[in-house]
Amino acid sequence: MTNHIRVRALAGAWSIRAAGSVIAETHSALELIECDYDPVIYFPRDDIAMAFMDYTDKMSHCPHKGDARYFSIITKNGPIDNVAWSYESPNADMRQIKDHLAFYPNDKIVIEHV
C-alpha cells in the first residue's frame, strides 16, 4: 500500500440517507485516510441500494488509487449529481476499496455512524 494512504475497517453500523430514503446501510464500512484530506468512508456495493445510483460521464484519475467512475443518486426530487465514486479496478495496493463506493458529504446527503 502506498505510504501516505491508510485503509481500515470501521466498527458499527454506517448509513447514507438522501431525500428521506436510506441509500446504504452497512456493518462493513472502510475508512480511507490520505495525507491531510478529510477521511473518506467507503461502503460495500452490496450494501447500497444501487437501483438509486446512476453512472455519470464524470471520471477522474488518482495515481495511487486508479481511475474513478462517478454516480448520481436518483431521488424523487431529482438527481444528486456526481455525489459518489468508485474505483472499479483500483491499483493493486488499493484492492481493499474494490466493489466499494464513497460519497461526498454535502447538504443533500447524510453519512452517519448509527
C-alpha positions as a Python dict, from the first residue, in 0.01 Angstrom:
ca = {
    (1, 'M'): (0, 0, 0),
    (2, 'T'): (121, 350, -66),
    (3, 'N'): (284, 507, 237),
    (4, 'H'): (51, 804, 264),
    (5, 'I'): (-283, 618, 233),
    (6, 'R'): (-431, 401, 508),
    (7, 'V'): (-748, 192, 484),
    (8, 'R'): (-910, 47, 793),
    (9, 'A'): (-1235, -128, 879),
    (10, 'L'): (-1481, 79, 1080),
    (11, 'A'): (-1678, -58, 1373),
    (12, 'G'): (-2054, -43, 1398),
    (13, 'A'): (-2327, 42, 1151),
    (14, 'W'): (-2295, 321, 894),
    (15, 'S'): (-2565, 463, 671),
    (16, 'I'): (-2632, 712, 395),
    (17, 'R'): (-2963, 894, 359),
    (18, 'A'): (-3074, 1109, 67),
    (19, 'A'): (-3412, 1280, 22),
    (20, 'G'): (-3554, 1090, 319),
    (21, 'S'): (-3450, 745, 192),
    (22, 'V'): (-3181, 514, 321),
    (23, 'I'): (-2945, 461, 28),
    (24, 'A'): (-2690, 246, 210),
    (25, 'E'): (-2651, 69, 541),
    (26, 'T'): (-2354, -145, 634),
    (27, 'H'): (-2151, -301, 913),
    (28, 'S'): (-1857, -330, 671),
    (29, 'A'): (-1758, 32, 607),
    (30, 'L'): (-1397, 121, 535),
    (31, 'E'): (-1223, 447, 617),
    (32, 'L'): (-958, 574, 378),
    (33, 'I'): (-718, 833, 517),
    (34, 'E'): (-491, 1011, 271),
    (35, 'C'): (-244, 1281, 374),
    (36, 'D'): (-418, 1592, 507),
    (37, 'Y'): (-752, 1521, 335),
    (38, 'D'): (-1064, 1451, 540),
    (39, 'P'): (-1121, 1077, 591),
    (40, 'V'): (-1348, 913, 332),
    (41, 'I'): (-1596, 638, 418),
    (42, 'Y'): (-1632, 361, 159),
    (43, 'F'): (-1948, 147, 152),
    (44, 'P'): (-1960, -203, 1),
    (45, 'R'): (-2159, -203, -322),
    (46, 'D'): (-2365, -497, -191),
    (47, 'D'): (-2492, -276, 95),
    (48, 'I'): (-2602, 13, -131),
    (49, 'A'): (-2942, 41, -297),
    (50, 'M'): (-2781, 51, -642),
    (51, 'A'): (-3123, 96, -807),
    (52, 'F'): (-3099, 459, -686),
    (53, 'M'): (-2749, 504, -831),
    (54, 'D'): (-2679, 607, -1190),
    (55, 'Y'): (-2339, 630, -1361),
    (56, 'T'): (-2245, 975, -1487),
    (57, 'D'): (-1996, 1077, -1755),
    (58, 'K'): (-1752, 1210, -1494),
    (59, 'M'): (-1426, 1024, -1440),
    (60, 'S'): (-1106, 1108, -1257),
    (61, 'H'): (-764, 955, -1206),
    (62, 'C'): (-554, 918, -893),
    (63, 'P'): (-200, 788, -944),
    (64, 'H'): (-229, 590, -618),
    (65, 'K'): (-583, 452, -643),
    (66, 'G'): (-653, 439, -1017),
    (67, 'D'): (-948, 555, -1229),
    (68, 'A'): (-1273, 656, -1060),
    (69, 'R'): (-1624, 643, -1207),
    (70, 'Y'): (-1889, 874, -1064),
    (71, 'F'): (-2254, 825, -975),
    (72, 'S'): (-2559, 1037, -912),
    (73, 'I'): (-2826, 939, -662),
    (74, 'I'): (-3169, 943, -824),
    (75, 'T'): (-3433, 1080, -584),
    (76, 'K'): (-3797, 1183, -617),
    (77, 'N'): (-3673, 1543, -609),
    (78, 'G'): (-3428, 1487, -894),
    (79, 'P'): (-3070, 1363, -919),
    (80, 'I'): (-2791, 1449, -677),
    (81, 'D'): (-2520, 1468, -940),
    (82, 'N'): (-2171, 1319, -907),
    (83, 'V'): (-2210, 1255, -534),
    (84, 'A'): (-2042, 915, -524),
    (85, 'W'): (-1744, 749, -686),
    (86, 'S'): (-1592, 406, -721),
    (87, 'Y'): (-1251, 272, -815),
    (88, 'E'): (-1384, -29, -1001),
    (89, 'S'): (-1039, -158, -1096),
    (90, 'P'): (-817, 3, -832),
    (91, 'N'): (-441, -22, -832),
    (92, 'A'): (-314, -340, -663),
    (93, 'D'): (-220, -160, -341),
    (94, 'M'): (-576, -30, -306),
    (95, 'R'): (-766, -353, -377),
    (96, 'Q'): (-949, -315, -42),
    (97, 'I'): (-1171, -45, -194),
    (98, 'K'): (-1273, -253, -497),
    (99, 'D'): (-1651, -302, -507),
    (100, 'H'): (-1700, -4, -273),
    (101, 'L'): (-1843, 344, -326),
    (102, 'A'): (-1752, 663, -144),
    (103, 'F'): (-1986, 961, -111),
    (104, 'Y'): (-1920, 1336, -95),
    (105, 'P'): (-2072, 1471, 225),
    (106, 'N'): (-2295, 1767, 139),
    (107, 'D'): (-2626, 1929, 230),
    (108, 'K'): (-2826, 1673, 26),
    (109, 'I'): (-2699, 1351, 185),
    (110, 'V'): (-2623, 1240, 537),
    (111, 'I'): (-2341, 996, 615),
    (112, 'E'): (-2367, 874, 971),
    (113, 'H'): (-2249, 621, 1222),
    (114, 'V'): (-2573, 472, 1355),
}
